[in-house]
Amino acid sequence: MNNDNQTKPNVGISACLMGFKVRYDGGHKNNKFIHEVAEQYFNYVTTCPEIGAGMGTPRPPIHLYKSKDDILLVDRDDHSIDFTKAMQAFAQESAESFAKSLNGFVFKAKSPSCGIERVPIHQDINSTPDYRGIGAFAKIFMQMNPNIPVEDEGRLNDSKIRENFFERVYAHYRFTMINDTVHELTKFHAAYKYSIMARGSQYPSILGKIASSANRQNIKEVRQEYFTEFMKIMKIQATRKKHINTMQHIMGYFKNQLDFESKQELLSVFDSYKNYEVPLSTPMALINLFQRRFKNEYLSNQYYLNPYPKELALRANI
């Protein structure tokens, strides 16, 4: 399915995860969570690299094989049947096309074509596989599109990884929607200030220096430099300590408006979060409540408060 409606992020998904019968055995690996999320919150783009590289369905299984010179994608039982070049050609063409449209990609875990980590590389019948492989398609996609967030459906079972991935997808989407102007870049940086701070207090300044170096003549180059560093930083998982530091900064905007009891309530919730007694959603709900009450204009534009659709409820599990 291809949807050009850019009111929400475009996310590539391995076709088998959406229930398409494209696997080597004619089956699928429909993932209920991915399927439901994709249909509601993404414009999803499905692809099966093995079909794209010319393999039929059903078909003999393939695997990664280490030869003397390279890691090949071959028929599991007959290594003379080599799909390496066909896959490389498909991957390069697709990755270039996807660079213009996708804001994220969910791959099939441990697949010889789609796995992003721990894919077995075989050598001979008697040897133990090397589990440091990357799927032939996924490897080229990630090399050609380093700023596009990627995960596999297995890793998304981890609530922290899941939350981080969705935040990055929506951040990528929002950045690609801004124009090549100094004003737009500066505005974007300001709106993501506290999301960036949650990764480390040094990062707003680092990215701010890049943004402030932009002018009419160099905006395209600076914009790309900023984007690359921004996506690297956003990949860092924020810790509880850094979330608390960030929320305390935000609390400062209300310090002259909160009464004593409200301040104590907020600080108490911070402590509960610090001690793993409540999830991140609890202090964030209170901060959002105060923001709605006091309507601070600067905070109203902060994506840290609402990084993705609230219905996803991802902060309720971290």
N, C-alpha and C positions, 0 to 999 in steps of 0.2 A: 504494500500500500504506500502510495506517495501522496502527501498532502502539502501543498504550497502555502497554506494558510498560516502566516507568521504571526498569529496571536498567541502562540505558545511554542516552546522549543521543538526543534526537529531532532529526533533521536533515532539513530540506526540501531537495529536489533537483529541478531541472528534469527533467520526465519523459523527455525525449528522451535525457538522459544515462544513463538506466537501461534504454535499449533499447526504450522505448515508441514506436510509430510514430505520432507526433503532429505531425511537422513539416509545413510547408506542402506539401512534395512527397510526403507519405505515408511518409517515411522516418524514421530516428532518428539519433542521434549517440551511440550507446552508448559510454561511457567505461569501459574495463576496470578501471582503478584505482578510480574512484569506485564502480563497481558492486560490486567485491570488498570494498572497505572498508565500504561501506554495509551490506552483508549481514552482515558480521562484527561491526562495532563501533558501528553506529548502529541505532536504530529509524528507518527512513527514511520520509519522507512525500513522495510525488511529486505534482507539479502541472504543468500546462501552461496558463499564463495565456491563451494565444491561444484554446485550446479553451474555457477558462472564460469568456472574454469573448464567446463565441458564434460563433467562427470554426470552420468544418468542416475535415475532412482528407480528401483534399488540398484546398488553397485557394490563391488567388493570393497571392504574397508581399507583405509589408507592409514599410514603413520609416518612420522618423521624418522628419517634414517640418516645416520652419520656416515658419509663416505670419506674417502681420503681427503677430498678437497672442500667439501661443503656439507650442509645439512639439506637433505632432499626430501621431497614429499612424494612418496611412492606407494604402490599397491603393497598391502601388508604381506601377502604371500608370494608375490612376484616382483622383486625390486627392479626388474627391467622395465616395468610399466611405470614411467616417471611423469608426474604431473607438475614438477617444479616450475618449469618455464611457463606453462599455461596459467598456473596460479599467480606467478609473478606478474604476468601481463595483465590479468584481470585485476589483481590487487592495485597495481599502479594506476590503471585507468580509473578504477572505482574510487580510490583514495583521493585522486585529484578532483574528481567530480564532487565527492562528499565534502571536501574542504570548503566548498562554496555554500553548503547548505546545512550541514549537521552541527548540532550543539552538544552531542554526546553519542556514545555507542555502548550498547550492552551486548557482550559477546557470550557465546557458549563456552562454559568452563572446560578446560583440559582437551579441547578439540584440536586435532592436528592442523586445522585451518584457522580456527577462531580463538583458541585458548590464549589468554594474555600472560599466563605464568604456569609453571609446574606441568608443562606438557611433556610426556615422555619422549626422549630421543633414543631410538634403538640402534644397536650396532651389529650384533650377531645373535644367533639363537641362544648361546650360552652366557651372554653378558647381561648384567643388570642395567636397565634403562637409566639414562641420565634425565632426571626430572627438572632440569633447568631450561627446558625448551619453551619457545613461544610459537604459536600457530603461524603458519606461513602467510596467511592473509593478514592476521592481526599485527604481525611484526611490521609489515610494510605500511599498513594503515597508520600505526602509531609513529613510525619514523617520519612519514610524510605529513602527519597532522599532530604534532606534539602538544598543541594547545587544546585539542578536543578531549574532554574528559572521557575516560573509558573505564568500564568495570565488567566483570562477568557475573552471571546470575548466582554463582556460588558465593562469591564475596559479598554480594548484596544481602545475604542473610545476616551479616554482621550489622547491627543497628548503627554503629558509628560510621562505618564505611558507607552505608546506605545514605545516611544524612549528609555526609560530606559530598557524595557523588551528586545528589540532587541539588545541593547548594551550588556546586560548580557548574552543573548543566544550566541552571537558571542564570548564573553570573555570566557564563559564556554567551548565552542567548541575548542578555541585555546589552553586553558590550558590542556584539555584532550589529545591534540595532542603532547605535549612535553614529552620528555623522563625523566626517574627518574635519573637525574644527577644534580649536583650542578650548572654546567654551564648553563643548560637549564632553571633551576628555576631562576637563577640570570638574565639571558637574558630576560625572560618573565617579571620579575618585572621591569626591566629597560624600556621595551617597553610599559608598562602600567603606568609608573610613573605619567603622567599628567592626565590620566583618573582617577587615584586614588586621585590625588591632587584636582581634581574638586569636590570630595566629602568632602574634608576637608584637610587643609594643614598639619594636624598631621598624616594623614594616610600613606603617603609614608614612613615615618620613622618607624611607627609601623610594617608595612609589611616588610620593609627592615631589621629590626632586626630579624624577623622570618627567612627570606631568608638567612641572613648572618650566622645563626646558623647551617646551613646544612653542612654536610660532607658526605663522602662515606658511613659511617656506619649508619647514621640516616636519609638519604635522603628521604626514603619513608614516615617516620613519619612526618618530617618537611614539606615535600611537601603537605601532607594531611592537616596539621595544617594551612599552608599558604593558601591553596585552600579554606578552610572553612571560614577563616577570609576575604579573598579576595572577595568571593561571597557575604558575609554580607555587606561589604563596598560598593560594586558595586550596591547593592539594594537601597542605599541612592540616592535620586534625587538631582542632582547638582543644586544649585541656580544660578541666574544671577550673584550675587556678587562673588560666588566662580568660576564661569566660567571666569569672567573678571580677577580675580586674577591669574588664570591658564594661560590665554592668555597673560597677561602681563609678566609672567615668560618666556613664549615662545618668546615673542617679544624681550626679552633680547638677544636671539641668533642672532638677526639681527641688533642690535643697532649700530654696527660699519659699517654696509653696507647700511642702509636706509638713503636716503637723507632727508632733513628737511620736504619737502612736503609729502613724503611717511609716515614719522612718524606721522605727523599731521593728515593725512588721516586715519591711523589706529586708532589713539587715538580718533578721531571724531566718527568713527564707534563703538568703544567701548562705548562711551557715548550714542550713539543712541540705542545700545542694552540695556544698563543700564536703559534707560528711556522708554523701551518697544516700541520704534519706529521701530525697525527692529528685525527679528528673529535671533537665534543663527547662522543660516547658513550664514548670511551676514558677520560678522567678521571672521568666519571660512574660508570662501571663500577667503578673502583677505590674511589671514595667509597662506593658502595653495598656493596662488599665489606667495607670497614671498618665500615660501619653494621651489617651483619649480624653482624660479629664482636664489636663492642663494645655494640651494642644501646642506643644513646642514645635515651631515651624522647621527648625533644623532637623530634629529627630523624626519628623513626619516623613522625611525623605530617606531615612536610613534603612537599607535593605537588611541589616542585621536583625531588626525587629521582626521582619516578615520576609525571609529569603526565598520562599517558595509558597505555593498555595497552602493555606493553613489546614485544609482538609487532609493533607498528607500526614499531619500529626507526627512528624519524624522526631521532634524533640521530646516526645513523651517517652522515648525509649533510650535516651542517652543522659 
